[in-house]
Amino acid sequence: MAQRVGFWLLPGFHLLEWAGVRDALGAANALDPSIGYEERLLSADGAPVACSLGREFAVDAPLAAAGPLAALFVVAPCLPNSEADHIACTTLAALAPRPDVLGGIGSGAGWLAAAGLLDGARCTVRWADVAELAQRHPAVVVSAQLFEPGDSQPSAAGGGASLDLALHWLGQRHGPKLQRELLAHFGLARLRPADERQGASRAGAGSAMPPKLSEAVALMEANLAEPLATDDVAQLVGVSRRQLERLFKQHLEELPARWYMQLRLARARRLLLDGPQSILQIGLACGFASAPHFSRAYRAQYGHTPRDERAQRAAAWRAAPRSPTAFNPAAIAAEETPHD
């Protein structure tokens, strides 16, 4: 009997993140035709959806008309921010019949959380959104792991983590034999463990981070608005400052202070591109004491100021038709003060 799996694609979704689950389902069908997964593509309103590369994908139905699904995966590049986004989340919350499995890919778990479907559950999202999601939804346990393998609420972070999640999920549903065959199909020697942290993967580390380093990175991720001093981080994880610096240089190729700054600036960039806050509010939320301090650090990292970043986003918004209820970065950019 066919098992229909829905993918709710959000504008700007990343092809690699969607393909991880999609390709694993297709490979499972090829290896065992009796499994019979069928794909159903969805968008908020039934209109085609453009991925991060600009290519549009036609969908089968709007989310509200998804029909019976064995599983639904929300594929999103960022957290919901606009009024239209949150209206779409109410549609997600009201789905009937509700799928047995509700999963998130990229930052898709953030949309499930906004719909009130993850309270008390564990999830993960793209690393730049971890702290923001935890702040928005304190009833949700947000991790920075590659994936969270919950039986009915699985989630995967960015990049190739969705394939790891899919292989784990299919192994749970169909047994270790199929999982081994899938690993061989994709040329993988092993399945990465769920508790491998995103930071190690992003830095190109060959293995999971040492526990003390993992704890230090987690502390930094959880304290972006009020950054901790390097000495304080070292004390909290139980190592000397010199030991902490050695761990960062060995595994992440950066000193702790520089790594921390990159985390804060990455979150700031995400908020500038996707959030409604002013530049000053974003700077303060990411631990910068003033707009000039934020602007100097941002220029040093990205080669342009936060105001330039927001202006580029506004120009892109003006060039594309949008819903009248959608977040309007052009209006926000016009309200920013010149010194930002």
Solvent accessible surface area in square Angstrom, and as a share of the most:
residue,aa,sasa,rsa
1,M,216,0.97
2,A,53,0.41
3,Q,44,0.20
4,R,92,0.33
5,V,0,0.00
6,G,0,0.00
7,F,0,0.00
8,W,0,0.00
9,L,1,0.01
10,L,9,0.04
11,P,93,0.58
12,G,26,0.25
13,F,0,0.00
14,H,55,0.24
15,L,51,0.25
16,L,111,0.55
17,E,2,0.01
18,W,3,0.01
19,A,31,0.24
20,G,9,0.08
21,V,1,0.00
22,R,97,0.35
23,D,74,0.38
24,A,0,0.00
25,L,9,0.05
26,G,39,0.38
27,A,7,0.05
28,A,0,0.00
29,N,40,0.21
30,A,80,0.62
31,L,71,0.35
32,D,55,0.29
33,P,108,0.68
34,S,88,0.57
35,I,9,0.05
36,G,22,0.21
37,Y,13,0.05
38,E,82,0.37
39,E,69,0.31
40,R,50,0.18
41,L,17,0.09
42,L,0,0.00
43,S,3,0.02
44,A,55,0.42
45,D,106,0.55
46,G,28,0.27
47,A,44,0.34
48,P,74,0.47
49,V,7,0.04
50,A,35,0.27
51,C,6,0.03
52,S,57,0.37
53,L,144,0.72
54,G,51,0.49
55,R,153,0.56
56,E,114,0.51
57,F,22,0.09
58,A,77,0.60
59,V,25,0.14
60,D,85,0.44
61,A,10,0.08
62,P,48,0.30
63,L,1,0.00
64,A,76,0.59
65,A,58,0.45
66,A,2,0.01
67,G,31,0.30
68,P,96,0.60
69,L,16,0.08
70,A,27,0.21
71,A,0,0.00
72,L,0,0.00
73,F,3,0.01
74,V,0,0.00
75,V,1,0.00
76,A,1,0.00
77,P,13,0.08
78,C,22,0.13
79,L,6,0.03
80,P,1,0.01
81,N,31,0.16
82,S,12,0.08
83,E,111,0.50
84,A,31,0.24
85,D,34,0.18
86,H,79,0.35
87,I,95,0.48
88,A,13,0.10
89,C,3,0.01
90,T,87,0.50
91,T,41,0.24
92,L,1,0.01
93,A,32,0.25
94,A,78,0.60
95,L,18,0.09
96,A,91,0.70
97,P,81,0.51
98,R,129,0.47
99,P,8,0.05
100,D,119,0.62
101,V,8,0.04
102,L,11,0.06
103,G,0,0.00
104,G,0,0.00
105,I,0,0.00
106,G,0,0.00
107,S,0,0.00
108,G,0,0.00
109,A,0,0.00
110,G,1,0.01
111,W,7,0.02
112,L,2,0.01
113,A,3,0.02
114,A,30,0.23
115,A,14,0.11
116,G,48,0.46
117,L,22,0.11
118,L,3,0.01
119,D,95,0.49
120,G,66,0.64
121,A,16,0.12
122,R,114,0.42
123,C,1,0.00
124,T,0,0.00
125,V,0,0.00
126,R,48,0.17
127,W,58,0.20
128,A,13,0.10
129,D,3,0.02
130,V,12,0.07
131,A,19,0.15
132,E,19,0.09
133,L,1,0.01
134,A,44,0.34
135,Q,130,0.58
136,R,75,0.27
137,H,40,0.18
138,P,119,0.75
139,A,56,0.44
140,V,7,0.04
141,V,70,0.40
142,V,27,0.16
143,S,13,0.08
144,A,4,0.03
145,Q,30,0.13
146,L,6,0.03
147,F,1,0.01
148,E,9,0.04
149,P,36,0.23
150,G,33,0.32
151,D,109,0.56
152,S,54,0.35
153,Q,52,0.23
154,P,1,0.01
155,S,1,0.01
156,A,0,0.00
157,A,1,0.01
158,G,20,0.19
159,G,30,0.29
160,G,34,0.33
161,A,0,0.00
162,S,0,0.00
163,L,38,0.19
164,D,11,0.05
165,L,2,0.01
166,A,2,0.01
167,L,0,0.00
168,H,46,0.21
169,W,6,0.02
170,L,0,0.00
171,G,11,0.11
172,Q,90,0.40
173,R,92,0.34
174,H,62,0.28
175,G,22,0.21
176,P,92,0.58
177,K,129,0.55
178,L,11,0.06
179,Q,38,0.17
180,R,145,0.53
181,E,57,0.26
182,L,0,0.00
183,L,24,0.12
184,A,79,0.61
185,H,105,0.47
186,F,57,0.24
187,G,67,0.65
188,L,67,0.33
189,A,111,0.86
190,R,128,0.47
191,L,37,0.18
192,R,59,0.22
193,P,57,0.36
194,A,20,0.15
195,D,97,0.50
196,E,12,0.05
197,R,36,0.13
198,Q,12,0.05
199,G,4,0.04
200,A,1,0.01
201,S,45,0.29
202,R,96,0.35
203,A,33,0.26
204,G,64,0.61
205,A,29,0.22
206,G,82,0.79
207,S,69,0.44
208,A,54,0.42
209,M,15,0.07
210,P,34,0.22
211,P,101,0.64
212,K,82,0.35
213,L,0,0.00
214,S,20,0.13
215,E,81,0.37
216,A,0,0.00
217,V,0,0.00
218,A,36,0.28
219,L,47,0.24
220,M,1,0.01
221,E,13,0.06
222,A,78,0.60
223,N,44,0.23
224,L,12,0.06
225,A,51,0.39
226,E,139,0.62
227,P,50,0.31
228,L,46,0.23
229,A,58,0.45
230,T,18,0.10
231,D,78,0.41
232,D,65,0.33
233,V,0,0.00
234,A,3,0.02
235,Q,143,0.64
236,L,113,0.56
237,V,6,0.03
238,G,58,0.56
239,V,25,0.14
240,S,55,0.35
241,R,112,0.41
242,R,178,0.65
243,Q,84,0.37
244,L,0,0.00
245,E,45,0.20
246,R,133,0.49
247,L,35,0.17
248,F,0,0.00
249,K,108,0.46
250,Q,126,0.56
251,H,44,0.20
252,L,8,0.04
253,E,132,0.59
254,E,47,0.21
255,L,89,0.44
256,P,2,0.01
257,A,65,0.50
258,R,95,0.35
259,W,8,0.03
260,Y,11,0.04
261,M,41,0.18
262,Q,32,0.14
263,L,6,0.03
264,R,21,0.08
265,L,1,0.00
266,A,17,0.13
267,R,14,0.05
268,A,0,0.00
269,R,90,0.33
270,R,47,0.17
271,L,10,0.05
272,L,0,0.00
273,L,43,0.22
274,D,27,0.14
275,G,1,0.01
276,P,73,0.46
277,Q,53,0.23
278,S,37,0.24
279,I,2,0.01
280,L,81,0.40
281,Q,101,0.45
282,I,0,0.00
283,G,2,0.02
284,L,91,0.45
285,A,33,0.26
286,C,0,0.00
287,G,18,0.17
288,F,3,0.01
289,A,91,0.71
290,S,44,0.28
291,A,7,0.06
292,P,67,0.42
293,H,66,0.29
294,F,0,0.00
295,S,17,0.11
296,R,155,0.57
297,A,15,0.12
298,Y,0,0.00
299,R,133,0.49
300,A,85,0.66
301,Q,58,0.26
302,Y,65,0.25
303,G,58,0.56
304,H,43,0.19
305,T,17,0.10
306,P,0,0.00
307,R,82,0.30
308,D,59,0.31
309,E,6,0.02
310,R,1,0.00
311,A,49,0.38
312,Q,101,0.45
313,R,46,0.17
314,A,1,0.01
315,A,55,0.43
316,A,56,0.44
317,W,45,0.16
318,R,150,0.55
319,A,90,0.70
320,A,41,0.32
321,P,135,0.85
322,R,113,0.41
323,S,55,0.35
324,P,141,0.89
325,T,59,0.35
326,A,23,0.18
327,F,32,0.13
328,N,54,0.28
329,P,0,0.00
330,A,12,0.09
331,A,45,0.35
332,I,25,0.13
333,A,17,0.13
334,A,85,0.66
335,E,135,0.60
336,E,15,0.07
337,T,64,0.37
338,P,117,0.74
339,H,123,0.55
340,D,11,0.06
